[in-house]
């Protein structure tokens, strides 16, 4: 799945450069994720920074599926601005101006302050 999206026509395989190439943003993200998959043995924490920030809907779905399936049992820290990216998270930390505003499950955060908490306000727009 990840391999097909980026490596099928690249001569360098996983050694293909990410920047300064003809790779799309989605292909760059998939290549970075493929590298993490190869190196994940012995690791228990994975940090993903804006992994779906600049990708199309199909690539977003692929990345989220790979993260769910391949990193089950890992601590996955996801930095995200898209709410869809964090919807399946066990614990969500909402931050503003470098400080923690709320911590909890999606259900807890959406019901904070009678549905007027920080995350609930973001969801409502």
For each residue, the residues with C-beta under 8 A, 3 or more apart:
1: 4 5 62 65 66
2: 5 6 30 33 34 37 62 66
3: 6 7 8 34
4: 1 7 8
5: 1 2 26 27 30 59 62
6: 2 3 10 16 23 27 30 31 34
7: 3 4 10 13 14 16 31 34
8: 3 4
9:
10: 6 7 13 16
11: 16
12: 15 16 17
13: 7 10 16
14: 7 31 34 35 38
15: 12
16: 6 7 10 11 12 13 21 23 31
17: 12 20 21
18: 21 23 28 31 32
19: 28
20: 17
21: 16 17 18
22:
23: 6 16 18 27 28 31
24: 27 28
25: 28 29 54 55
26: 5 29 30 54 55 56 59
27: 5 6 23 24 30 31
28: 18 19 23 24 25 31 32
29: 25 26 32 33 51 52 54 55 59 63
30: 2 5 6 26 27 33 34 59 62 63
31: 6 7 14 16 18 23 27 28 34 35
32: 18 28 29 35 36 51
33: 2 29 30 36 37 51 63 66 67
34: 2 3 6 7 14 30 31 37 38
35: 14 31 32 38 39
36: 32 33 39 40 46
37: 2 33 34 40 66 70
38: 14 34 35
39: 35 36 43
40: 36 37 43 46 70 71 74
41:
42:
43: 39 40 46 74
44: 74 75
45: 74 75 76 77
46: 36 40 43 71 74 75 76 77
47: 77 79
48: 51 67 76 77 78 79
49: 79
50: 53 54 79 80 81
51: 29 32 33 48 63 67 78 80 85
52: 29 55 59 60 63 64 80 82 84 85
53: 50 80 81 82
54: 25 26 29 50
55: 25 26 29 52 59 60 63
56: 26 59 60
57: 60 61
58: 61 62
59: 5 26 29 30 52 55 56 62 63
60: 52 55 56 57 63 64 82 84 85
61: 57 58 64 65
62: 1 2 5 30 58 59 65 66
63: 29 30 33 51 52 55 59 60 66 67
64: 52 60 61 67 68 84 85 88
65: 1 61 62 68 69
66: 1 2 33 37 62 63 69 70
67: 33 48 51 63 64 70 71 76 78
68: 64 65 71 72 88
69: 65 66 72
70: 37 40 66 67
71: 40 46 67 68 74 76
72: 68 69
73:
74: 40 43 44 45 46 71
75: 44 45 46
76: 45 46 48 67 71
77: 45 46 47 48
78: 48 51 67 85 86 89
79: 47 48 49 50
80: 50 51 52 53 83 85 86
81: 50 53
82: 52 53 60 85 86
83: 80 86 87 122 123
84: 52 60 64 87
85: 51 52 60 64 78 80 82
86: 78 80 82 83 89 92 106
87: 83 84 106
88: 64 68
89: 78 86 92 106
90: 105
91: 103 104 105
92: 86 89 102 103 104 105 106 109 119
93: 100 102 103
94: 100 101 102 103 109 118 119 122
95: 98 99 100 101
96: 99 101 118
97:
98: 95
99: 95 96
100: 93 94 95 103
101: 94 95 96 118
102: 92 93 94 109 112 117 118 119
103: 91 92 93 94 100
104: 91 92 108 109 112
105: 90 91 92 108 109
106: 86 87 89 92 109 110 119
107: 110 111
108: 104 105 111 112
109: 92 94 102 104 105 106 112 117 118 119 120
110: 106 107 115 117 119 120 123
111: 107 108 114 115 117 120
112: 102 104 108 109 115 116 117 118 119 120
113: 116 117 120
114: 111
115: 110 111 112 120
116: 112 113 120 121
117: 102 109 110 111 112 113 120 121
118: 94 96 101 102 109 112 121 122
119: 92 94 102 106 109 110 112 122 123
120: 109 110 111 112 113 115 116 117 123 124
121: 116 117 118 124
122: 83 94 118 119 125
123: 83 110 119 120
124: 120 121
125: 122
